[in-house]
Amino acid sequence: MSKNLKFKLIALILFLPFYGSYAQQKLTVVVAANLKSAMDSMIIIYQKENPNEIIQATYGSSGKLFEQIQNGAPFDLFFSADLLYPKKLKDAGFGISKVKTYALGKIVLWSKKTDPNIQQMNTLLSNDIKKISIANPVAAPYGAKAVESMKYFKVYEKIKNKLVYGENIAQTAQFIAFGAADIGIISLSDALSSKMKKEGGKYYIIPENSYSPIEQGCVILKHGKQNPLSTKFYNFVSTPKAIEILTYFGYSQK
């Protein structure tokens, strides 16, 4: 072995212990679609403070994400739109941390076609309303809350044939924003997002006594056990900076 090559190898070996401290670490989180605007903002703030750490987020309905986790998808942290799915994962051994309530959500009636503040939930009974969009109540907790509220106001049976189902709350918002439905029930967070604000629609905040509380929970997953960022980001969403973002997008704290 030449002296030059030997020197290079020794230098490389000496450098390796220091390389890890500068290499970027990655955390993979899966997130309920209603949280997208808030989560994107939280990730930006977090990564500004931790430039060597990458938070990679995938969004979808809580039910679909739950199924993927059960089927072995390599995710580190799960942010659900309810407490049920994280608790099921915890009970089945897929979750390793306490299931934490990170936010309380709200639902709204949103439309570009009419102002739902005038007739409120009775807007759904109007003959001018042909299609009503909600998230799939089987897979999306916000869809289940929409059905719960409509039943409370005794309009569900009268309008159920008008319902158009989005796979998740984000797709539901797209349906009403792009005219595939005349009106819809979405999260307050979606109504406050820049995308929906640009659409120029109006929304009515549905009374919270018409549906059970939307407690949104998160849990560290088994795959994230060896990743130190799992606990770090899990704790971050409860910090004042994160709560400020959640509040801005219409969430409250328990």
C-alpha positions in Angstrom: 0.0 0.0 0.0 1.4 3.4 -1.0 2.0 6.0 1.7 -0.4 8.4 0.0 -3.3 5.9 0.0 -2.5 4.8 3.6 -2.7 8.5 4.7 -6.0 9.0 2.9 -7.5 5.9 4.6 -6.4 7.0 8.0 -7.8 10.5 7.5 -11.1 9.0 6.4 -11.3 6.7 9.4 -10.6 9.6 11.7 -13.2 11.8 10.0 -16.1 9.2 10.1 -17.1 9.8 13.7 -17.6 13.5 13.0 -19.5 12.9 9.8 -22.6 11.6 11.5 -23.0 14.8 13.5 -23.3 16.8 10.3 -25.3 14.4 8.2 -29.0 15.1 7.9 -31.3 13.0 10.0 -34.8 12.1 8.6 -38.1 11.5 10.3 -41.1 10.1 8.4 -44.5 11.3 9.7 -48.0 10.4 8.5 -50.6 13.0 9.0 -54.4 13.3 8.8 -55.3 15.4 5.7 -57.1 18.0 7.8 -53.8 19.0 9.5 -51.8 19.7 6.3 -51.7 23.5 6.4 -50.8 23.5 10.1 -48.3 20.6 9.8 -46.5 22.2 6.8 -46.1 25.4 8.8 -44.9 23.5 11.9 -42.3 21.6 9.8 -41.0 24.8 8.4 -40.5 26.3 11.8 -39.0 23.1 13.2 -36.5 22.7 10.3 -35.4 26.4 10.6 -34.4 25.6 14.2 -32.9 22.2 13.3 -31.4 22.6 9.8 -29.8 19.1 9.9 -33.1 17.4 10.4 -35.6 16.6 7.7 -39.3 15.9 8.5 -41.0 14.1 5.6 -44.8 14.2 5.8 -47.3 12.1 4.0 -51.0 13.0 4.2 -54.2 11.0 3.9 -57.3 9.8 5.7 -56.6 8.5 9.2 -58.2 5.2 8.3 -56.1 4.6 5.2 -52.9 5.6 7.1 -53.9 3.3 9.9 -54.2 0.4 7.5 -50.8 1.2 6.0 -49.2 1.2 9.4 -50.8 -2.2 10.2 -49.4 -3.6 7.0 -45.9 -2.7 7.9 -45.3 0.7 6.3 -42.1 2.3 7.6 -43.5 5.3 9.4 -42.1 6.9 12.5 -44.9 9.0 13.9 -48.7 9.1 13.3 -50.9 12.2 13.6 -54.5 11.1 13.4 -57.7 13.1 13.2 -59.0 11.2 16.2 -57.9 9.2 19.2 -59.3 5.9 18.1 -56.8 5.0 15.4 -53.7 5.8 17.5 -55.1 3.9 20.5 -55.8 0.8 18.3 -52.2 1.0 17.1 -51.0 1.3 20.7 -53.1 -1.7 21.8 -51.9 -3.8 18.9 -48.2 -3.1 19.6 -47.6 -0.7 16.6 -47.5 2.4 18.9 -44.8 2.7 21.6 -45.6 6.1 23.2 -48.5 7.5 25.1 -51.3 8.6 22.7 -51.3 12.3 23.1 -54.1 14.8 22.2 -52.3 17.5 20.3 -55.4 19.5 19.1 -59.1 19.8 19.1 -60.7 20.3 15.7 -63.9 21.9 14.4 -66.1 21.4 11.4 -67.7 24.0 9.1 -70.2 24.3 6.3 -68.4 25.8 3.3 -69.8 27.0 0.0 -69.0 29.2 -3.0 -72.6 29.0 -4.2 -74.4 30.4 -1.2 -73.7 31.9 2.3 -74.4 29.2 4.8 -74.5 31.7 7.7 -78.0 32.7 6.6 -79.9 29.4 7.0 -77.0 27.6 8.7 -77.5 23.8 8.6 -80.9 24.2 6.9 -78.9 25.4 3.9 -78.4 21.7 3.1 -82.2 21.4 2.5 -82.3 24.1 -0.2 -83.5 22.9 -3.7 -80.6 24.8 -5.1 -78.2 22.4 -3.4 -77.8 19.4 -5.6 -74.5 17.9 -4.3 -73.1 17.9 -0.7 -69.5 16.8 -0.1 -68.2 15.2 3.0 -65.2 13.0 3.8 -65.8 9.3 3.8 -67.2 8.7 7.3 -65.7 5.1 7.3 -62.1 6.2 6.9 -62.1 9.9 7.8 -63.1 11.0 11.4 -64.1 14.4 10.1 -66.6 12.7 7.7 -68.0 10.8 10.7 -68.4 14.0 12.6 -70.2 15.6 9.6 -72.8 12.7 9.6 -73.1 13.0 13.4 -73.9 16.7 13.1 -76.4 16.3 10.3 -78.2 13.7 12.3 -78.3 16.0 15.3 -80.0 18.7 13.2 -82.3 16.1 11.6 -81.3 16.9 8.0 -79.3 13.7 7.3 -82.1 11.5 6.1 -83.4 14.2 3.9 -80.2 14.9 2.1 -78.2 11.6 2.2 -78.9 10.9 -1.5 -77.1 14.2 -2.3 -73.9 13.2 -0.6 -70.6 13.0 -2.5 -67.7 11.4 -0.6 -64.1 12.6 -0.6 -61.4 10.0 0.3 -60.3 12.4 2.9 -61.0 16.0 4.1 -58.6 17.5 1.6 -60.3 15.9 -1.3 -63.7 17.0 0.1 -62.5 20.6 0.1 -61.3 20.2 -3.5 -64.8 19.0 -4.5 -66.5 22.1 -3.2 -63.7 24.5 -4.3 -63.8 23.3 -7.9 -67.6 22.9 -8.2 -68.0 19.2 -8.0 -70.3 19.8 -5.1 -72.4 22.9 -4.2 -71.6 22.8 -0.5 -69.6 20.7 1.9 -68.6 20.0 5.5 -64.9 20.4 6.0 -62.5 21.2 8.9 -62.2 24.8 10.1 -58.4 24.4 9.4 -59.1 23.7 5.7 -61.5 26.7 5.5 -58.7 28.9 6.9 -56.0 27.6 4.5 -54.7 29.9 1.9 -56.0 27.7 -0.9 -59.6 27.9 0.3 -59.4 31.6 1.1 -58.4 32.2 -2.6 -61.6 30.4 -3.7 -63.7 33.1 -2.1 -66.3 30.9 -0.5 -68.0 31.5 2.8 -68.2 29.2 5.8 -70.4 28.7 8.9 -68.9 27.2 12.0 -71.1 24.3 13.0 -72.1 24.3 16.7 -69.8 22.0 18.6 -72.6 20.6 20.7 -73.9 18.8 17.5 -71.0 16.3 17.4 -68.7 14.7 19.9 -65.3 16.4 20.4 -62.8 16.0 17.7 -59.8 15.1 19.8 -56.8 14.5 17.5 -54.1 12.2 18.8 -50.5 11.3 17.9 -48.4 8.3 18.7 -44.7 7.3 18.1 -44.7 4.1 16.0 -42.6 1.0 16.5 -40.6 1.9 13.4 -39.6 5.2 15.0 -38.3 3.6 18.2 -34.7 3.9 17.3 -35.0 7.4 15.7 -34.3 10.1 18.2 -36.3 12.6 16.1 -39.5 10.7 16.9 -39.6 11.9 20.5 -38.2 15.3 19.6 -40.9 16.1 17.1 -43.6 14.4 19.2 -42.7 16.9 22.0 -42.3 19.8 19.6 -46.0 19.8 18.6 -46.9 20.7 22.3 -44.5 23.7 22.4 -45.8 27.3 22.4 -44.6 27.8 18.9 -46.5 24.8 17.6 -49.6 25.6 19.5 -49.6 29.1 18.1 -49.6 27.6 14.6 -52.4 25.2 15.5 -54.5 28.0 17.0 -54.0 30.1 13.8 -55.5 27.3 11.8 -58.5 26.9 13.9 -57.5 24.3 16.4 -57.8 24.5 20.2 -56.2 22.7 23.1 -57.8 20.3 25.6 
